[in-house]
Amino acid sequence: MSDLLERLRGRGWRMTAQRRVVAEVLDGEHVHLTADEVHARAVAKLPEISRATVYNTLGELVSLGEVLEVATDKRAKRYDPNAHRPHHHLVCAQCGAIRDVHPIGNPLADLPDTERFGFTVSDVEVTYRGVCPNCAAA
């Protein structure tokens, strides 16, 4: 389970009803919702919340570094509350489902000096692609 709500409270982030609902919708393990999915779930909890408020709140959370904006393909961006534990993503090529994965090893160390072209590499994003069990069974 992510600790998004606790992190935001610890930062002293002003917790309006709308912001709290967006954070609650995002809080959880393996959560990678689109902005529209966040809005739909937020409306179920707080019917008067606007799409603009959801988008603005998501933008704020990304700017704060509390939520990652994930773009794994040409589909809509998704929002990942697992912003403070290094991880990669496993993506279903058919339905777009995303799971956080934590492989062993250091992908930075796996890039040989000859392939760095003089870059000082500071971060790595790895996306594993395949077919999830639900799509494989269909």
C-alpha positions in Angstrom: 0.0 0.0 0.0 1.3 3.5 -0.8 1.6 6.0 1.9 0.6 9.0 -0.2 -1.9 10.5 2.3 0.7 10.3 5.1 3.4 11.9 3.0 1.2 14.8 2.0 0.1 15.4 5.7 3.8 15.2 6.7 4.6 18.0 4.1 1.8 20.2 5.5 0.0 20.1 2.2 -3.3 21.9 2.6 -5.8 19.1 2.6 -9.1 20.4 1.1 -11.9 17.9 0.6 -11.2 17.8 -3.1 -7.4 17.2 -2.7 -8.1 14.6 0.0 -10.4 12.7 -2.4 -7.9 12.7 -5.2 -5.1 11.5 -2.9 -7.4 8.8 -1.5 -8.2 7.6 -5.1 -4.5 7.4 -5.9 -3.5 5.7 -2.6 -2.8 2.0 -2.9 -0.5 -0.6 -4.3 0.0 -0.9 -8.1 -2.3 2.1 -8.7 -1.7 3.6 -12.2 -4.9 5.5 -13.1 -5.5 7.9 -15.9 -6.7 11.4 -15.0 -10.2 10.5 -16.3 -10.2 7.3 -14.1 -9.1 9.5 -11.1 -11.9 11.9 -11.9 -14.6 9.1 -12.2 -13.5 7.6 -8.9 -13.3 11.0 -7.2 -16.8 11.9 -8.4 -18.1 8.7 -6.8 -16.8 9.9 -3.4 -17.4 13.7 -3.9 -19.9 14.3 -6.6 -19.2 18.1 -6.9 -15.5 17.7 -7.8 -14.7 19.1 -11.2 -12.4 17.6 -13.8 -10.3 20.8 -13.7 -9.7 20.3 -10.0 -8.6 16.7 -10.5 -6.2 17.7 -13.3 -4.8 20.6 -11.3 -4.4 18.4 -8.2 -2.6 15.7 -10.2 -0.3 18.4 -11.7 0.5 19.7 -8.2 1.2 16.2 -6.9 3.6 15.5 -9.8 5.3 18.9 -9.3 5.7 18.0 -5.6 7.3 14.7 -6.6 4.7 12.8 -4.6 3.1 11.2 -7.7 4.9 10.0 -10.9 3.4 10.7 -14.3 3.8 7.5 -16.3 3.6 7.3 -20.1 4.3 3.8 -21.3 2.9 3.9 -24.7 0.6 6.1 -26.9 -2.2 5.8 -24.4 -3.2 8.4 -21.8 -0.7 9.3 -19.1 -1.1 7.4 -15.8 -0.4 8.5 -12.3 1.7 6.4 -9.9 1.7 7.2 -6.1 4.8 5.0 -5.7 7.1 7.9 -6.1 9.6 7.2 -3.4 10.6 3.6 -3.9 12.6 2.9 -7.1 10.8 0.6 -9.4 10.1 -0.3 -13.0 6.9 -1.1 -14.8 5.4 -4.2 -16.3 2.8 -3.3 -19.0 0.2 -5.5 -20.8 0.5 -4.8 -24.5 -3.2 -5.6 -25.0 -5.2 -4.0 -22.1 -2.6 -1.5 -20.8 -2.6 -2.8 -17.2 0.5 -1.7 -15.3 2.2 -3.3 -12.4 5.2 -2.1 -10.3 8.1 -4.5 -10.3 11.3 -4.4 -8.3 13.9 -6.5 -10.1 17.2 -7.2 -8.4 20.3 -5.5 -9.6 21.3 -2.0 -10.7 20.3 -1.0 -14.2 22.7 2.0 -14.1 25.6 -0.4 -13.6 24.4 -2.5 -16.5 25.0 0.3 -19.0 28.7 -0.1 -20.1 30.8 3.1 -20.3 31.1 2.6 -24.0 27.3 3.0 -24.4 27.1 6.2 -22.2 28.5 8.5 -24.9 29.9 10.8 -22.3 26.6 11.2 -20.5 26.5 11.3 -16.7 23.5 9.0 -16.2 21.4 9.7 -13.2 18.2 7.7 -13.7 16.9 4.7 -15.5 13.3 3.9 -16.6 12.7 0.3 -17.6 9.4 -0.9 -19.0 8.8 -4.6 -19.4 6.1 -5.4 -21.9 4.0 -8.6 -22.3 0.5 -9.9 -22.0 -1.2 -10.1 -18.6 -2.9 -13.3 -17.4 -6.4 -11.9 -18.1 -5.6 -11.1 -21.7 -3.7 -14.3 -22.2 -6.8 -16.3 -21.0 -9.2 -14.4 -23.3 
